[in-house]
Amino acid sequence: MRLTTRKLAAYSAPALPIAAFATPLTIYAPPFYATDMGLGLTAVGTIFMIARFWDLFTDPVMGVLSDKFPSRWGRRRHWMVIAIPILMVSTVLMMFPNLFPGSYGSSTYLLTTLLLLYVGFTLLTISHIAWGAELTDDYHERSRVQGWREFAHLGSMTLVLLIPAVLEQTGSALSNVLKMNAMGWYVLALTPVAIFIAVRYVGERPVAHAVNPIGFKAAAKVLAQNPFIRRIVIADLFIHIPGAIRASVFIFYVSAIIEMPEWSAIIMLSYFAAGPIAVPLWIKVSKHMSKHKAAALGVLLHVVVTVSYMLPGKGDALLFASLFFMSGIVYAGVPFLIRSMVADIVDYDRLQTGQDRAGLFYATVTTTMKVGGALGIGLGYPVLALIGFDPTGPNEQAQLDGLRYVYAFIPAVSELLVVALLYRYPLGEEMQKRLREQLAERDAKAPESKAL
């Protein structure tokens, strides 16, 4: 069944605050806390890595809770509502540290704030993505659902980046505190409204009773032995490591290599502005060459653009922005196609275990996303410190060359592995159709499904 545009738009609304959290957290917060808040590169890299590894515990727990403990609203929506106060409090702590005198130079303050923020972020993201996987059984319609979510996600990133871009271009100094505060207000205003729209106007589909359910240990073994999720987990990890390296080092790159820090938000804006343009294109591409091959193509093209980041030099802000725009075009399909592929893996798992564990499977890939992000910052910042790079400048040519390699060359190598993993991925459209037929036949023999 084809979902209506209205329903897809309402479902996608929570992607707006999700992106509003993620953008400043990955691009602006690490350099802000390393420099303005006086913690230094190594300390910030370590703290962000520790906080992300906290998700190795919270994500699977949230996935299981989401699958096992429904409410009268269903299995997903009540968890998103619970996330609101947690996210509101942690946003104030993270984005308004100037309100708390003890925050300057305090590793404990940053770590505590991140741990709280990631709990709320986990509640919202896992529930939202798993909910999307359950809106339809169709192979291509799942890409459309996740494509709409990605469209909203990239659109919100564009909006939140407009805030520092305007501040930079209107002469409001280059106050990083002002930028963080302004983005914080955007997050605080958007979060409850967007979640309310989705919860109010989109329902949840009936969930089939478990057929011959198996215990936790047996289910965990099936998950570990699942050949499809293993491949996706590795691919997702090696996608997000380079992404986190580029995001956390971006401000330094524009300041030290391009030497035009006042253009940093506009350059980054060009990347995210390209995404909403390209998402519909990648949905069409995936219909002609399958999800996994379309995703592999997107990553391969992104490798080419990533290597070209080494070309711009002093004053080349326009060239750098153009490359970022191309990067946004070629990469736009990768995240949502992978999430759509996970929905197909849930079908395979349900056939094997008799259980519907969408929450757990999406917790698995959100964990790899966060661990990849942690490793990107946790490795990138210490490497910069090791080569002697000074984020406040000046730097010698050797340090600048090292920054170029950390930013462009290392991420490109990581993404080449992803191309190999995705291109020969075996769970395509024909196999998914066979899975759905077998599930439909089995469910028809089972007791009537209970609508949540």
GUDRENPA-585243 format. One record per residue (C-alpha): residue in one letter; x, y, z negated. Coordinates in steps of 0.001 Angstrom, whole numbers, plus 524288, in hexadecimal, padded with zeros to 5 digits. Last residue first. Example, Ala and Ser with C-alpha at 12.3 -4.5 7.8 and 13.67 -1.06 7.14 Angstrom:
s835667FBDC7E41C;a8300C7EE6C7E188;
//
This chain:
l7F89C7F9017B4FF;a7F1277F0287BE28;k7F1D27E1E47BA5B;s7F42A7D8257C50D;e7EAB57CCCA7C643;p7F05E7BFB97C21C;a7FA3B7B9B27CB9F;k7F72D7B2BF7D870;a7F6357BF577E030;d802C77C3E97D9AE;r80A187B8647DFB4;e8057C7BB1B7ED87;a807E77C9AE7EC27;l8158E7C7197E6DF;q818D57BDFC7F21D;e813E57C7DF7FC16;r81B497D2E37F570;l827F67CB147F5BB;r826247C7E580427;k824287D65F8070A;q8307B7D9AC7FF6C;m838577CFD580765;e833BC7D5F68141E;e836807E3E280F9E;g8444D7E1B480ADC;l84A767DAFA7FF28;p857AD7D6C0804CC;y860CB7E26880257;r86AE77E1C480D3D;y86C1C7F07E80EF6;l86AA77F3DA8009E;l876CA7EDC97FA94;a8800B7F1A280598;v87B557FFB880591;v87CA68004C7F6C2;l88AF87FC7E7F790;l88D4B808078009E;e8872E810D77F64B;s8923680E887EC98;v89C9E812217F68E;a8958781ED17F9D7;p894958228E7EB74;i8A37E821797E9F0;f8A646829EA7F5E9;a89D808359F7F38F;y89D8A83B7C7E5EC;v8A8D18343E7DF8E;y8B0ED835D07EBDB;r8AE43844637ECD2;l8B116846797DE57;g8BE3283FC27DFFF;d8C15B848FB7EB2A;l8BE378547E7E245;q8C6D284EF27D77C;a8D23084D377E0DA;q8D02085ADB7E669;e8D205861137D901;n8C6938654C7D09C;p8C210872647CAE6;g8B8A686F8A7C518;t8AD1B86E887BB8B;p8AA5F8606B7BF70;d8B8E385D0E7BD8D;f8BD09851147C562;g8C8AF84A247BF4A;i8C7E983D717C6C5;l8C37C836877BA5E;a8B91F840CB7B73D;l8B32083EE07C4AB;v8B399830307C29B;p8AD34831F17B533;y8A218839AF7BB96;g89F64830237C698;l89F79823807BECB;g8957F826B87B445;i88DC982F577BD8F;g88C5E824E37C7FF;l88BE4819F97BE04;a880698205E7B72E;g87933822AA7C3ED;g87B588149D7C7F7;v87676810797BA9A;k86A7F819037BC9C;m86746813CC7CA25;t86A76805F47C5E6;t861018077F7BA91;t8568780CEE7C397;v85870800977CB98;t856367F75B7C03A;a84B367FF737BA66;y844867FE357C797;f845307EF877C643;l840637EFAF7B836;g834E67F88F7BB39;a830FF7F0987C724;r830357E44F7BF06;d823B57DDA57C3AE;q825087CFC67BEAD;g822A27C2847C50C;t831457BFFE7C490;q8358C7BCA47D273;l82A4B7C2A87DA23;r82AA07CE767D13C;d839467CFC97D3AC;y837927CFDC7E26E;d82CEC7DA2B7E18A;v835797E2667D877;i840327E1837E2CB;d836FF7E82C7EC6D;a835427F3867E2ED;v8441C7F4337E1EB;m844D57F69E7F09F;s83C65802C17EEF4;r845F1808057E4F5;i85105805A27EEA1;l8497A80CB77F93D;f846ED818297F010;p8554581A3C7ECDF;v85ADB818637FAAE;g8516582059802DA;a856A082DF37FFEA;y864E882A5980259;v8661782E53810B3;i85EE283B4180F75;g8649983F628025C;s8726283CDC8073B;m86FB58450C81343;f86B878505C80A85;f8779D84E898022C;l8802584F2280E42;s879A585BE781215;a87B918615680458;f88A1A85E10804FD;l88B56864B48122B;l88456870CB80CF5;a88CA78713C800A5;d899598706180831;g8A01187B9A800EC;k8ABA3873757FC5C;g8AB48865D1801F5;p8A19B85CB980871;l8A69784FE580E6F;m8A6BC84672802DF;y897E68461E802BB;s8990883F0380FCC;v89B4E8323F80880;t88DC98339280271;v887588362680FA4;v88C8D829718154B;v888F6821E4808FD;h87B40827A0809BE;l87968821DA81742;l87CA08148181198;v8736D8169180603;g8681181A2E80EE3;l86A9A80E9D817DC;a86AA68055780C45;a85DA580AFC80795;a857A88092281518;k85CEC7FB418157A;h857147F8388082F;k849D87FE3E80ADD;s847117F7A7817CC;m84B447FC3B8258E;h83F168025F82B6D;k837088051C81F3D;s8433C809B28180E;v845A1814298225F;k837E4819978207F;i839B181AEE811C1;w84723820B68147A;l8413982B9281CAE;p836EB82EAD8126E;v841E58304980848;a84A70838FE810EC;i8440B8464780F29;p841F78440D800A2;g85081840E77FF6B;a8565D84C64806C6;a852C48561C7FC22;f85A1684D937F278;y8670484EE67F98B;s8659D85D4D7FD21;l862A9860637EED8;m8700285B3B7EB01;i876518655D7F3B9;i86D2C870097EEDD;a86FF486C817E09A;s87EBD86CD87E273;w87F55879597EA7F;e883678825F7DF49;p88E78878E17DCA4;m8954487CCD7E966;e8A3208779B7E86C;i8A02A86CC67F247;i8AA2A863C27EBDF;a8AA9D868477DD97;s89D1286DF87DB32;v8954B865967E4AA;y89C648594F7E065;f89B3E85C5D7D1D3;i88C8B85E147D301;f88B83851547DAB0;v89346848C47D148;s88786843A47C9A3;a87F1E841DF7D5CD;r889C083BBE7DE2C;i88DC7831F37D3D2;a87FA282EE77D092;g87C8A82BD67DEC4;p888C7823957DFED;i8847C81B047D46A;h8763F81B1E7D89F;i87792813887E543;f880B4809527DF9C;l87702806597D4CC;d86B82805747DE26;a872BB7FBD27E6CC;i876747F3417DB49;v868987F3607D5F1;i862A87F0ED7E362;r86B127E4E67E596;r867ED7DF257D861;i8598A7E2907DA1D;f858CB7DA7F7E68A;p860307CE7E7E1E8;n8578A7CC9E7D5CD;q85FF47C4547CCBD;a860C37CE947C204;l852227D1307C2D9;v84F0A7C2AC7C273;k857A77C1587B668;a850C27CCBA7AFDC;a843B07C63C7B2A8;a848707B9717ACA8;k84D257C09F7A095;f840957C86879F69;g837577BCF27A0E1;i830277B89F7AD1D;p822847BBD37B1E4;n81AF97B1557B96E;v813387BBAE7C0D5;a8138A7C8FE7BA57;h806A67D0137BBB0;a805E07D9027C776;v806E27E7997C547;p7FBC37F06A7C98B;r8005A7FCF87D016;e80381809257C857;g7FC7C8161F7C9C5;v80108822E17CFA9;y7FA6682FFB7CCB8;r7FC16832477BE20;v8091B82B897BBB8;a80F59831A47C7B5;i80A6183F777C53C;f80D8483EBD7B6A1;i81B9383ACB7B98A;a81D8B846947C247;v817B4850387B892;p81F1C84B087ACBE;t82C8184BC07B37C;l82BDE858307BB96;a82C6C863317B1A8;l8374085D337A96B;v83F578598A7B54E;y83EAC8671B7BB4E;w841F986D437AE1F;g84E0D864AD7AD5A;m85263868D97BAE5;a85254876EF7B628;n859B48738A7A9AF;m8644686C047B0F8;k86631877077BAC7;l866D9881657B02A;v87102879787A8B8;n878DE877E17B537;s879B68868C7B698;l87F058892B7C427;a87B3C897697C38F;s86CDD89A277C5D9;g8716889FAA7D2E8;t8657389C017DABA;q86C64891507E26C;e870B7889117D6F4;l863DB88A317CFA1;v85C4D886C17DBEC;a8649887A9D7DE3B;p863DB876F37CFC1;i854EC876607D0BD;l853F7871527DEA4;l85A5D864D67D9CA;v84E00861837D231;l845BE862FE7DE61;t84E8785AA67E70E;m84F348500B7DCC5;s84061850977DC32;g83F7B84E347EAC2;l8490B842F77E9BF;h840B483C1D7DF80;a833EC83F2F7E64F;f838FC839497F2FB;e83EB682DCF7EB62;r8316C82AD37E579;w82B1082BD77F2C3;g8354B8229F7F83B;q83312819247ECFD;v824C98182B7F0A4;r827BD817A57FF48;s8320C80D3A7FD32;r827F8805417F5BA;e81EAF807238011E;h828C980055809B5;y828D47F35480262;d81A737F3C37FE38;d8171C7EFB67F04D;t812B57FD427EBD1;l811B5805CA7DF9D;e819FE7FC6C7D78D;a8273C8014F7DC22;g8231D80F2C7D8DE;w8203380B677CAC0;a82DC68057D7C9A9;i833AF812757CE1A;h82BDF81A8D7C45D;s82D9A811A27B8A1;i83C3B8109E7BAE1;t83DE081F497BCCC;l835D68247F7B172;l839F081BC97A63E;t8480B81C047AAE9;f8486D82ADF7AB56;g842FE82B8779D8C;v84D918225F79888;y857CB829527A0E7;l854AB8366679A90;l8566B8311378CD4;l8639C82AF678FFA;l867E88373679730;t864A48401878BC3;t86BEB8378978224;l877F48371378AF5;l8780F845BF78D4D;y876758494977EF0;t8809083F4977A89;s88A878446778444;s88978851D177E16;g8918985C7D78487;y8864A86614783CA;s879D685F6077EED;g87A608647D77101;p874D5871AE774D4;f8682086BC777A22;l8607C874EC782F7;n86C028757C78C6E;p86A0A866E678E8E;f85DE986A18796AF;m85E22860037A1B5;m86190853D9799E0;l85A978567978D01;v84E9585C7D7934D;t84E1A8517579D31;s84F3A8476179247;v8430684CBB78B9A;m83AE284D1879815;l83F8983FBE79C8C;i83BB68392578FD7;p82EA38403378FB4;i82B4C83BA179D96;a8302F82D8279D29;i8241382894795FF;v81BE182D0C7A1A6;m824518250D7AAF4;w82308819337A223;h8142C81A907A291;r81468819F87B177;r81B5280D1D7B3AB;r81409800C07AF8D;g805F6804FC7B101;w7FE0C810567AB91;r7F79E807D37A108;s80563804EE79C7C;p80F627FB1C7A147;f81A497F4ED79961;k821AF7EA3E7A0A7;d826797F02C7AD6C;s829A77FDC27A837;l82FBC7F81F79BF1;v838557EF097A41D;g83D127FA0D7ACDB;m83F1E802FE7A13E;v847BD7F8DC79AB2;p84F2E7F6C67A767;d8518A805877A881;t854B78084879A3D;f8602C7FEF679891;l8685A801587A4B7;d8631480F2E7A391;w86C80811CE79867;f876D680FEA7A2F2;r8728081D087A839;a8751F823AB79B4C;i882B281DC979A66;m88609822417A844;f880DF82FF87A5D6;i888EC830DA79966;t8955E82BD079FE9;g894A4835457AB4B;v891A58407E7A206;a89D3B83D4579941;t8A6BB83B847A495;l8A2E5848167AB7C;g8A3088517E7A003;l89962853F4794EC;g8995B862D779511;m88AE4865B879717;d88DB886E5D7A2D5;t897C0864EE7A89E;a894A38567F7A6B4;y88691858E07A27D;f883BC860E87AEAC;p88BA0857C47B784;p8836384C177B30B;a8763B853687B249;y87608859557BFEF;i875F184E477C9BF;t87145841D47C300;l86844847487B873;p8647F853277C079;t85F1B84A4C7CB23;a859D283EEB7C314;f85032846507BAA1;a8498384DB07C5AE;a849E08413B7CDBE;i841F4839FA7C382;p839908462C7C1D7;l8355F845A67D02D;a83503836C77D12F;p82983837817C7C9;a8211C83CF17D307;s823288315B7DC34;y816E282A277D7B9;a80EAE836537DA4E;a81449837E77E7FB;l8128A829817EB0D;k80468829DD7E670;r8015B835E37EE82;t807EB8303E7FA92;t7FF4F8244E7F9C3;l80534816C97F82F;r8050E80D6D803B6;m800008000080000;
//
